[in-house]
Amino acid sequence: MLFLSSNSRKRSTLIAITILFLFICLQLLPYEYNNLPLPNKILNWGDDQQQQQQQEINETTSVTNIEDPSPTPSVSSLDEKYLTYLPYSRFSNQRGTLQNAALLAKYLNRTLVVPPMFLGYANGWSPGPLLYPILEQMTDPLFQEKCFDKDGQLVPEEPPVFDPEEPYPFGCTNFTAYAMVPWSAVTDLELLSQPEEKGGLGIKVLERSDMSLGTLRKELDLKDENDMYLMEDSTRYQWHFYQEDGNPLQPNPRYKNEVSFNQLKSYKARLIHFYGIFGYDRLRLTDPESEEYRLRIQQALLFNHPSIMDASSIILEQLLDGLEKDKTDIMPLDSSQAHHQTHSNKTLPRFVAAHVRAGDADFLKGLKDRVPEFVHQLWAIMTGSETDVNDLIGNSNNILSTTNTTTTSDTKHQQQTSSPSSSSSSSLPLPKAPASIRKQLEHLELSDRLKRCTALEQMILYIATDAPSPRTNADLTPLFDAFPCTFVMADFENTWYEPLTTIKSTLDPHKPLADHLVMFVDATVCAWAERFVGTRTSTFSNYIIQNRHAIVDQIIQKEEFDF
């Protein structure tokens, strides 16, 4: 420091050299994380022929179904015991399934074997045992060679040949509709294996790279048929697992059968292979530690790859440019925190986000009725007139909202139902921004609109949605009318997309991942907003809320460390 303060010429020279050095480094290493690594604790690709694998599947699917609780033969207590499951549906459902599997592994004291993450729409639920062969085909390494040439280019697919012995045709069109990624490459999966005193769960974790039961048998050295307890579900919500607490059991009406943890612990098979265990209320936990376990798992399974941070930062920089609040002053708040802050110092948020789920099924059918609820809730946030403290919008389809007394943080978000004030407000006239303001902002380009919004001190609203063409979607028009400073991802130049194109998965080296990662950029932008309103019963909205809680925890920890 004395050197720099006493000699300005030397100081200038040193600064110039430093800048030049940094510039060269940036040119040589534009992205140091351009590949998703293959974790050390991952099971290998199988090299068996498909016919042999299918024969082994047929043999294993004859294992006793869980409906028959007769115990299997005992094995040595020195042998390691495992637990695994079948993934299906989109990312949020797969993540929810992994959360449940991690909790089961914790309470059953078994090693957790984690399947790959499927990005894109991989497959939906099918009754047992159909998911076993479906997932095996989806992860068959032979398709890597069949569908791509030596340069990694897609090979034109021939018309599928229908085999009467196979339940469905599967080809390169199916194989390229999704991409497989190791969970540990994009989340802090290792946190699950850390000791509890260090913030983990103390679970031993392995990852598998394919879904062949034959390969799994070899990798885990399961020699006897009774070493594997293979479950087959005939309904989507067949099994509800509960922890005994000494009180009479209150069955969960969503599920067909109740199974206690003690019953699961009685099974001596070295591997318990669950079928479909998705569902926020799949496990009923009553011990005081369970709440902390859930929170730790949720934070461990947040998608946190650096490219997602880079892409979302490009959008956030533009959204927050010119606001009175600097990015370092933005603190994600939940509705109750914001309600207290608004009434204590009258500080209204300038950057608000909403996740409007619209893409398919019941979400699409109810979009027209749900949008007015978004408008009223966001208007109350903007004007500081909130009376209904709520971060999730839309009528609940949860049949347990009045019968289930579980109060974990996960179920608190899911079980909220529309209050009388919110349901009645949807019938009120929709508010609109003054015509003069809307006129000033219409037809402006992105940068000019953002500048004008800042000058007019309008609330910035970012909408993440899977609705096609949001700005021209008639169902979403009330949102743009009420909040003319509303922005969606399509409004921004695609420079934010570039970091996503730099990464590949070692499990699917020839498949581009960028399009599959876009939703995580949306989620990250929403996570950093001062306020957020999501779609009730949407697992992705709840994922965003969990991400927001994690950000707050990190900010608090950093401030404590700096202090």
N, C-alpha and C positions, 0 to 999 in steps of 0.2 A: 504494500500500500504506500510506503514511503517513497519507493521508486516511482510509482505512477504519479504521485502528487508533486514530486519535486522536479520532474522532467517531462514537460508537456509534449516535446517532440518524440521522446521514446514511447510515451503513452499512446500517441497517435499511431506510431508504427506498429506497436503491439496490437492495438485494436484492429488495424487493417489486416495484419497477418491472421488474427483470430477469425475475422469475417471470411477471409479467403479460404482458410482451412475448413470452416463449417460449410461453405458453399461447395467445396470439392467433395466433402463427405456426403452431402445431400444428393449430389449428382451421381455418386457411385452407389448410394444406397437409398433409392427412392422409396422402397418399401422393404423393410427387413423381414417382414412376416408374410412373405408371398406364398407360403405353403402351410397347410395344416398338417402337423407332424403325426406320425403313427406312434401312439403311446407305447411305453415300455411294457405295461401290463395289459397287453391286448392279445387275445388268442389268434392263432394263425388262420389264414385261409385254408379251407379243406382242399385236398387233392383227390378225393374219391370221385369216381364216375357217378353221373347222375342216377343211373339205374341202381347202383349199390346204395346210394343215399336214400333213394325212395324206398328200397326194401327195408332199410333200417328204420325209416319213419313209420312204415306199416307195423313193424315189430313194437316200436315204443308206444304207439298210440293205443295199444291194447292194455296198457298199465291201468290199474284200478283207478276209477274216477273218485274224486273227493267225496261224492255223495255216499260212497261206501267207506266208512271210517275205520274199517278193520286195519290194524297196524301192519306194516311191512316188516320183514325180518330185520333183526338188529344187525348193525355193522359196528366195527370197532370205534370206540369213543375217540381214538386218536386220529381217525380220518377226518379230513376237513369237510364241512357241510356247506352247501351252496343254495342259492336262491336266484331265480331268474324269471323273466316274464316275456310276453309278446307285445311289441309296440304296434300301434295302428293310429290312423287318422293323422291330423296335422301336428305341427310342433307343440302347441300348447297342451294338447291332449297327451302327447308322448311325454312331455315334461311332467305333467300331473301324474302319469303312470309311474314314472321313475321316482317321483317323490314318495308315492305310496310304497314302491318296492324298497326304497332306502329305509323307510320306517319299519317295514316288515323285517328287513335284514337286521336292523338294530335290535328289535324286540325278540327276534328268534335266534339271534346270535349266529347268523350265517353269513358267508361270503357273498357279496352281491355281484352277480354277473350281468353286465350292462350291454344290451344290444346297441347297434349303431343308431345314431339319429338319422331320420329320414326327412330331408328338406324337400318341400313340394308335397303334392298330395300323393302319398305312397299307396295306401290302401285303407279301406274302411273296415269296420268290424264284420266278422263272419262267424257263424256258430261253429263250435268245435266239431271236428278237429280241423276245419278247413284252413285256418290261419297258419297252421304249421307248414304245409306244403307251399302255400302262397308265399310266405316270407322266405322260405328256403330258395324258391326260384328267384325271388327279387334280389337275393344276395349271392346268387350262384356266380362264382368267379369266371365261369366259362363264358358268360355274357360279355365280360370285358374284352375278350378276344373275338367273340362272334360279332359284336356290334361296332367295333372300332378297328381300323387298320393299324399298321405299324407306326403311322404318323399321328395317330390319335383322331383321325377323321371318321365321322360316322359312316358306316357301310350301309348302302341302300338295302332296305329290308324286303325280302321276298314275301309273297302272300303266305300267311300262316297256314300250316297243315293241321287240320283238326284230328286229334287222336281221341277216339271214343273212350279210352281208358283215362284220359286227363279231364278234370272237371272244367277247365278253362284254357284258352290259348294264351300264351305269354311270349312276347317277342321283344325286339329292340325298341319298338314304339313305347311299350310299357316300361322297359328298362331305363330309358332316357328321360322319363317324365319326372324323375326324382333324383336326388343325389344323397349319398350316404356320407356321414361325417362322424368321426369319433367324438363322443360327448366331452372327453377330456381335452380336446383340441380347442374348444370354444367356450368352455365353462370351467369353473374352479372345482372340478369333480374330486380333486385330491383333498379338498376340505372335508369330504365325508370320511376319509380314512384317518384324518388327524385326531389325536386324543381330544376328549371332551374339554379338558382344561385349556386347550389351545383353540377352542371354537369349533371343533369337528364333532363327529359322532362315533369315532373309533371303529368304523366299519371297514373291513378289508374289501377292496373293490378290484374286480377284473373286468375287462371289456372284451367282447367277442366281435369279430369282423364279419361273420356270416351267421345265418340262422339255421344251419344244418344241424339236426339233432344227432346225426351220425358223427359229425365233426366234434360236437360238444361232448359226446360220450368219450371220445378218444382224448380230448384235451383235458377233461376232468378225471380221466381214468375210471369211468363208470363201467365196470365189467359185468356186473350182474343186472338183470332186468329190474330187480327191485331196488337198485340204487337210484333210479329216477322215478319220482312221483309226478306223473304227467296229468295236468288238469285240463278238462275240456268243458267249456261253458256253452250251454244251450241257449242262454239269453244274455243280453248285454250286461244286465245288472243281476247276476246270479248270486254272487257271494258277498256278504257283508261280514267283515272281520272286526271283532270287538275284544277289548281288554276287560277282564273281569275286575269288578271293584266291590264285590260283596253285595251289591244291590240287585233286585230282580231285573232281568233283562227286558228292555223295551225295544222290541224288534223295529228295525228301520223299514218302513213300508216300501221304499224304493226297491229293495232287494228281495230275492226269492228265498235265500237260505242264510242263516246266521251260523258263523263259525268262530269259536273262541281262539284266542292265542294259545291257550293251554292245549287245545285240540291240535293245533298246528305244530306245537312243540313235541307232541307225542309221535309224530311221524318220523321214522328212523331213516328214511331214504336220504342218501347223501345230497341229492338235488331235488328240491321242490320247484317244479316248473309251473308257475301260474299262467293263466290264459290272459284274460283281459281284466286288469285291475285299475282302470281309469275311474275317476270319480272323487270329487273333493270330500265326500262323506263316506268313502269306501271303508275307512278305518275309524272306529270309535275308540279314542284313547282317553283315559281318565287320570293318569298319573300327572303330577304337576310338571314334570320335565318335558312332557310331550309338546307343549306349546313352544318351548325353546328349540326342541328338535326340528319342528316344522319350519320355524323361521330360519334356522341354520341351513336346512336343505334348500329352501326357496332361494336364499341368497347365493348358495353354491351353484345353483342351476340357472343363473342369469347368463344370457348370451353376452359375452364381454370381449369379443375379438377386437383388436386395435383398429381394423379397417372399418368396423361399424362406428367406432368413436370418431374416426377421421371424416367419414361421410356425413354423419349427423352434425358434426361441428361446422361443416360448410354451410348447412342450412341454418343452424342456430346463429352463426355469425351474422347472416343477413337479416334474420328475424329480429335480432336484438340490437342491430346497428341503429344508433340514434335514440334509443330509449334512455330515459333518465337513469334507469337502473343499469348498472354494469352487470356483466355475466356473473362476476363473483358475488354480486348481491342477490342473485336469484336463489331462492330456497323453495324447493318443492314442499307444498303443504297439503295435508288432507283437509277435508271439509270442516272438521271440528276445530282444527288449529286455525284455519283461515277465518272461520266465523268469530273466534275470539279476537284475532288480530284486527279484523275489520272494525269491530265494535270498540276496541281499545284505542286505536290510533287513526282510524278512518283511512288507512292505506289500502287502496284498491289495486288489484293485480293488473299489470299491463300486458302480461303474456300468459294466455290460457290455452289449453289444448283439450281436444275431445277425440275419443275413439268411437266412431259411429259404425258399428258392425252391420253390414248390409248384404254380404256376398251370397248367402244361400240359405236354404231351409227356412226355419221360422224367423230368422233375422231379416230376410228379404221380405217375407210376408208382412211383418209388423213394422217395417221401416216408416211407412207413411204416418202411422199412429205414434211412433216413437219420436220422430223429429220434433214435433211441437214440445215435447217434454224437455228435449235438449235446449230448445230456444228459451223456454221459460227459466230453466235452471241457469243457463249461461247469462241470461239477462239479469237475473238476481245477483249473480256473482259480480257482474260488471257494475251494477248500480248499488252494491252493498246492501241489498234488501233481502238477503237469504233468510228464510224461515224454516226451510227444510234442509237440514244438514245431510247431504247425500252426495256421494261421488259416483254413483252408478244409476243409470236411467233405464226405464222400461219396466213393464210389469214382470214379475217373477213367475217362472214356470216351475218353481221348486215346490213339490208337494209336501216338503218337510218344513215349510216356513212357519207353520203353526204347531207342528208336532215334535220336532227334534229340538232337544234342549242343549245340544253340543254348542260350545261357545269358543271354539278356536278362532284364531285370527283369519284363517282361510275361510271358514264357514261364515264368519261375520259379514264378509263382503258378499258372499254368494246368497245369503239368506235374507238380505234386505228386501223388503217389499215396498211398493209405492205407498207413501203416506197419503192421507186424505188430501193434504194440501197439494201434493204433486199431481194426484189423479184429477183433482178438480181443476187445477190450473190448466190442464191440457185442453179443457173446453173453453177457456177464455180466448179472446182475440189475440192473435200473435203480434207481439211488438215488432216495430220496424225502426230502423235508423232514420233520422230526418232525411227527407228527400234531397235537401241541399248538400248534405254530406255524401250521400250515395252518388249524386251526380258528379261531384268533384272527383270521385275515385274511380268511376267507371271508365273503362277503356285505357287506363293507365298501365304502363309496363310495370314489372315487378319492383324495380328499384325506385321508380317515381311514386308508385303507390305506397311503398313502405315509408318513404320520406314524407309523403302527404299525411299518412296515418299518424306519424310522429308529430307533425305540426298541428294536427287537429286533436291530438291527445286521445286518440281512439284506442280501444283495447285490441291488442293483436290476438287473433284466434287462429290456431293451427289445428286442422282437422285431419286425422288419420282415418282412412276408410277404405274398404274394399269395394265400395260402390263404383261402377264404371262411370267414367267422365263426370266427376263430381260437380263441376261448374255448370254443366248442362243437364244434370239430373233433376227432374222436376220435384222429386221427393225431398231433395236437399235445399231447394230454393229458399225456404223460410230462414235457413241459417245464414245464407249470404245476404238476404234482405235485412235481417236484424243486425248483422255484424259485417259491415262492408269491408272491414279490415281482416277478412278471413282468408287464409292461405292453405293450399294443399300441396302435396309433394310435386305434382305436375307443374306448378307455377314456377319452379326453380330450374335454372339451367342444369343440365345433367353432369356438371363437373363433380357433383357429390357422388355420382355413380362410379367414377373412375377407381377409387380405392377398392371397391368391391370386386373389380375385375382382376385384381392381382393375386387372388388366393385360390388355391386348389385343395382338394381333399385327397389324401393318400389312399383312401378307400375307394374313391371314384375319380381317378386322375384325369380322365378325359371329359368329364362333365363340367360345364361352367356352373359356378355357384352364385354369380352376381344376382340374377333374378330372384333366387331363393332368399337372398339376404336383405332385400329391399324392406321387407316388413320390420326387420329389426332396426333399421334406420328410423322408420316411422315411430316405433316404440320408444327409441332413445330420445327423439325430439320431444315426444309427449312427456317422457319421464322428467325432463328438465324444466317443464313449464311450472309457473308459480301455482297454478291450479289445474286440475285435470278432472274431466267428467267422462266416464266410460259407459259401455253398454252392459247392463245387468245380464248375468248368465254367460257372458263372453269370457272364456278362459284367457283370451289375449288381453282384454281390459284388466283383468286381475293380475296378469303378468306385468303390465305397465305399472300398476299400483305397487306391486312388490318391488319393482325396479326403483320407483320413487322412494320407497322406504329405505332401500339399500343406499341410495345416493345421500339421503339425509344422514344415515348412520356414518357414512364415510366422511361427510363434511364435519360432523360432530367430533369424530375421532381425530381428524386432522387438526381441528381447532384446539382440541385438548393437547395434542402433541406439540403444536406450535407454542401453546401457552407454557 
